[in-house]
Amino acid sequence: MPAMLYRFKSEAGADVIMLAATAQLLLRLMGRDDSPQGIVNPEDLSTARARLEAGVAAEEAEIAALRVAALTAGEKPPRAEGVSLRQRAWPLRELLRAAEREGVAVVWGV
C-alpha cells in the first residue's frame, strides 16, 4: 500500500508534497485540523505560520534542554537523528510566507 501524501498548493509558489505523518503533525502545530483536505485563508496565514514556527522552536528547546540535562549529569548528550522538524517544516513555512505576501490561500487535498 503506497504511503499517503499531502500536497499543499497556493498561487504564491510551487506545490509542497510530504508524507501524511509529517503533514498532519505540521497541520496540528498550525492549529489546523489534520484532515486530508483543507484551506488556510489569507487572513489566517500569519497566525498559522507563527504557530508552526513556535512549534518548531518548542521542539528545539526541548532537545536543547535534554542535552543540557545530559551534560549536567555527566552523560553523553543525545544526538539528533534523521531530518529535524525544522527541516521538514521549512518548505511549508516558505509557502505560507509567500502566500501571506501575495494575499492568497494555501490549500491541500483539493
Backbone as CSV, one residue per row, in Angstrom:
resi,resn,N_x,N_y,N_z,CA_x,CA_y,CA_z,C_x,C_y,C_z
1,MET,0.841,-1.179,0.000,0.000,0.000,0.000,0.889,1.246,0.000
2,PRO,0.706,2.139,-0.958,1.560,3.329,-1.020,1.263,4.281,0.146
3,ALA,2.277,5.015,0.538,2.118,5.984,1.619,1.237,7.138,1.155
4,MET,0.397,7.613,2.054,-0.461,8.741,1.722,0.366,10.019,1.700
5,LEU,0.109,10.847,0.709,0.812,12.119,0.562,-0.154,13.280,0.720
6,TYR,0.365,14.373,1.210,-0.370,15.634,1.242,0.317,16.553,0.241
7,ARG,-0.485,17.276,-0.539,0.041,18.254,-1.485,-0.542,19.605,-1.103
8,PHE,0.320,20.492,-0.643,-0.079,21.851,-0.302,0.104,22.715,-1.543
9,LYS,-0.946,23.484,-1.890,-0.922,24.287,-3.103,-1.266,25.738,-2.783
10,SER,-0.682,26.626,-3.565,-1.003,28.037,-3.476,-0.575,28.705,-4.768
11,GLU,-1.288,29.740,-5.135,-0.902,30.526,-6.303,0.423,31.238,-6.071
12,ALA,0.870,31.288,-4.822,2.078,32.026,-4.460,3.373,31.260,-4.696
13,GLY,3.292,29.943,-4.947,4.529,29.194,-5.102,4.285,27.772,-5.549
14,ALA,5.384,27.047,-5.619,5.335,25.648,-6.045,4.646,24.786,-4.993
15,ASP,4.061,23.683,-5.438,3.417,22.742,-4.528,4.442,22.170,-3.555
16,VAL,3.978,21.900,-2.346,4.799,21.249,-1.324,4.152,19.898,-1.057
17,ILE,4.918,18.836,-1.259,4.406,17.473,-1.094,5.143,16.820,0.061
18,MET,4.387,16.193,0.957,5.021,15.492,2.076,4.179,14.302,2.513
19,LEU,4.828,13.395,3.213,4.128,12.225,3.740,3.091,12.652,4.767
20,ALA,2.037,11.859,4.872,0.902,12.192,5.730,1.315,12.432,7.183
21,ALA,2.158,11.596,7.735,2.526,11.738,9.149,3.153,13.102,9.417
22,THR,4.039,13.540,8.558,4.679,14.846,8.723,3.676,15.958,8.500
23,ALA,2.891,15.865,7.443,1.903,16.902,7.133,0.897,17.051,8.266
24,GLN,0.426,15.950,8.812,-0.551,16.009,9.893,0.035,16.654,11.143
25,LEU,1.290,16.338,11.449,1.963,16.973,12.585,2.055,18.476,12.369
26,LEU,2.478,18.897,11.189,2.620,20.324,10.911,1.272,21.033,10.947
27,LEU,0.243,20.390,10.428,-1.095,20.993,10.481,-1.558,21.184,11.925
28,ARG,-1.311,20.183,12.765,-1.697,20.311,14.176,-0.911,21.433,14.860
29,LEU,0.382,21.553,14.529,1.177,22.643,15.089,0.609,23.997,14.676
30,MET,0.061,24.075,13.467,-0.520,25.312,12.956,-1.906,25.572,13.537
31,GLY,-2.411,24.637,14.344,-3.727,24.791,14.920,-4.846,24.434,13.958
32,ARG,-4.507,23.639,12.959,-5.476,23.245,11.940,-5.883,21.793,12.145
33,ASP,-7.027,21.437,11.598,-7.481,20.053,11.561,-6.547,19.310,10.598
34,ASP,-6.137,18.099,10.957,-5.197,17.369,10.098,-5.910,16.503,9.069
35,SER,-7.100,16.916,8.666,-7.870,16.165,7.678,-7.183,16.204,6.309
36,PRO,-7.539,15.280,5.416,-6.904,15.207,4.102,-7.190,16.400,3.193
37,GLN,-8.180,17.223,3.540,-8.484,18.410,2.745,-8.618,19.612,3.665
38,GLY,-8.173,20.744,3.184,-8.330,21.944,3.997,-7.817,23.180,3.297
39,ILE,-7.948,24.289,4.003,-7.531,25.581,3.477,-7.063,26.463,4.621
40,VAL,-6.041,27.242,4.353,-5.647,28.334,5.243,-5.945,29.600,4.443
41,ASN,-6.972,30.310,4.875,-7.376,31.529,4.196,-6.331,32.619,4.390
42,PRO,-6.279,33.580,3.476,-5.261,34.637,3.574,-5.216,35.335,4.937
43,GLU,-6.363,35.569,5.538,-6.375,36.270,6.827,-5.853,35.400,7.970
44,ASP,-5.725,34.103,7.767,-5.237,33.183,8.807,-3.779,32.763,8.611
45,LEU,-3.160,33.184,7.519,-1.805,32.730,7.198,-0.778,33.145,8.243
46,SER,-0.838,34.380,8.682,0.140,34.875,9.652,0.092,34.066,10.947
47,THR,-1.112,33.811,11.440,-1.275,33.038,12.673,-0.808,31.599,12.481
48,ALA,-1.170,30.995,11.354,-0.767,29.609,11.085,0.750,29.497,11.010
49,ARG,1.388,30.439,10.324,2.852,30.418,10.201,3.511,30.625,11.556
50,ALA,2.993,31.568,12.337,3.568,31.828,13.661,3.443,30.605,14.573
51,ARG,2.309,29.927,14.510,2.116,28.725,15.327,3.054,27.605,14.881
52,LEU,3.244,27.471,13.586,4.171,26.464,13.058,5.588,26.761,13.555
53,GLU,6.003,28.010,13.443,7.346,28.397,13.891,7.503,28.191,15.400
54,ALA,6.462,28.489,16.164,6.513,28.289,17.621,6.624,26.808,17.964
55,GLY,5.920,25.960,17.231,6.003,24.523,17.462,7.388,23.974,17.186
56,VAL,8.001,24.452,16.117,9.367,24.037,15.780,10.331,24.516,16.868
57,ALA,10.178,25.765,17.292,11.046,26.317,18.337,10.880,25.557,19.650
58,ALA,9.658,25.162,19.975,9.415,24.406,21.211,10.121,23.054,21.170
59,GLU,10.073,22.386,20.011,10.766,21.105,19.910,12.275,21.306,20.049
60,GLU,12.812,22.336,19.432,14.245,22.594,19.538,14.651,22.919,20.966
61,ALA,13.799,23.669,21.684,14.081,23.989,23.078,14.063,22.727,23.949
62,GLU,13.134,21.828,23.649,13.057,20.561,24.392,14.315,19.727,24.165
63,ILE,14.778,19.668,22.937,16.001,18.925,22.623,17.207,19.561,23.311
64,ALA,17.278,20.897,23.297,18.381,21.598,23.960,18.365,21.321,25.457
65,ALA,17.180,21.297,26.061,17.071,21.015,27.497,17.539,19.595,27.814
66,LEU,17.210,18.645,26.942,17.675,17.267,27.150,19.194,17.185,27.071
67,ARG,19.777,17.945,26.165,21.245,17.957,26.033,21.898,18.552,27.276
68,VAL,21.349,19.659,27.751,21.892,20.296,28.955,21.770,19.352,30.153
69,ALA,20.629,18.705,30.273,20.429,17.773,31.393,21.428,16.623,31.332
70,ALA,21.675,16.117,30.133,22.636,15.022,29.988,24.040,15.486,30.348
71,LEU,24.432,16.652,29.878,25.763,17.180,30.188,25.907,17.455,31.679
72,THR,24.871,17.984,32.281,24.888,18.269,33.716,25.043,16.983,34.516
73,ALA,24.433,15.911,34.036,24.518,14.617,34.716,25.796,13.864,34.352
74,GLY,26.627,14.485,33.529,27.865,13.835,33.131,27.676,12.738,32.098
75,GLU,26.567,12.770,31.418,26.269,11.776,30.391,26.529,12.354,29.005
76,LYS,26.583,11.451,28.058,26.752,11.870,26.675,25.422,12.462,26.176
77,PRO,25.458,13.679,25.592,24.204,14.275,25.126,23.621,13.489,23.949
78,PRO,22.307,13.464,23.845,21.675,12.735,22.737,22.002,13.403,21.402
79,ARG,22.154,12.582,20.387,22.418,13.096,19.040,21.107,13.227,18.277
80,ALA,21.068,14.237,17.465,19.902,14.392,16.588,19.967,13.298,15.531
81,GLU,18.841,12.680,15.271,18.804,11.618,14.276,17.833,11.989,13.173
82,GLY,18.222,11.728,11.967,17.322,11.958,10.840,17.130,13.429,10.539
83,VAL,16.037,13.697,9.871,15.696,15.045,9.438,14.940,15.738,10.569
84,SER,15.367,16.935,10.909,14.738,17.659,12.012,13.360,18.190,11.612
85,LEU,12.578,18.526,12.616,11.266,19.112,12.367,11.418,20.438,11.622
86,ARG,12.437,21.216,11.965,12.676,22.486,11.267,12.876,22.243,9.771
87,GLN,13.662,21.240,9.432,13.913,20.936,8.022,12.645,20.456,7.325
88,ARG,11.844,19.675,8.010,10.604,19.173,7.414,9.585,20.298,7.234
89,ALA,9.558,21.237,8.172,8.578,22.326,8.132,8.958,23.434,7.162
90,TRP,10.237,23.544,6.830,10.730,24.679,6.037,9.961,24.912,4.731
91,PRO,9.755,23.905,3.880,9.054,24.173,2.614,7.631,24.705,2.821
92,LEU,6.912,24.165,3.796,5.557,24.634,4.065,5.599,26.046,4.646
93,ARG,6.540,26.301,5.520,6.704,27.638,6.087,6.941,28.656,4.983
94,GLU,7.790,28.321,4.049,8.082,29.242,2.945,6.864,29.459,2.052
95,LEU,6.076,28.407,1.829,4.852,28.555,1.041,3.863,29.453,1.784
96,LEU,3.738,29.280,3.084,2.861,30.140,3.883,3.313,31.595,3.813
97,ARG,4.610,31.822,3.910,5.145,33.193,3.827,4.854,33.814,2.466
98,ALA,5.064,33.055,1.404,4.812,33.576,0.058,3.330,33.885,-0.132
99,ALA,2.474,32.986,0.341,1.028,33.192,0.225,0.594,34.408,1.036
100,GLU,1.204,34.591,2.188,0.891,35.746,3.022,1.275,37.043,2.305
101,ARG,2.453,37.073,1.698,2.898,38.259,0.950,1.938,38.600,-0.184
102,GLU,1.436,37.555,-0.864,0.578,37.768,-2.037,-0.907,37.814,-1.697
103,GLY,-1.253,37.497,-0.446,-2.643,37.556,-0.030,-3.523,36.474,-0.655
104,VAL,-2.946,35.278,-0.815,-3.697,34.165,-1.388,-3.701,32.983,-0.412
105,ALA,-4.630,32.074,-0.591,-4.797,30.933,0.307,-3.774,29.825,0.038
106,VAL,-3.642,28.936,1.014,-2.917,27.668,0.861,-3.961,26.571,1.062
107,VAL,-4.027,25.641,0.134,-4.995,24.538,0.226,-4.274,23.209,0.129
108,TRP,-4.949,22.141,0.560,-4.416,20.790,0.396,-5.573,19.835,0.169
109,GLY,-5.282,18.808,-0.579,-6.257,17.755,-0.820,-7.379,18.108,-1.775
110,VAL,-7.234,19.183,-2.506,-8.276,19.586,-3.458,-7.719,19.621,-4.871
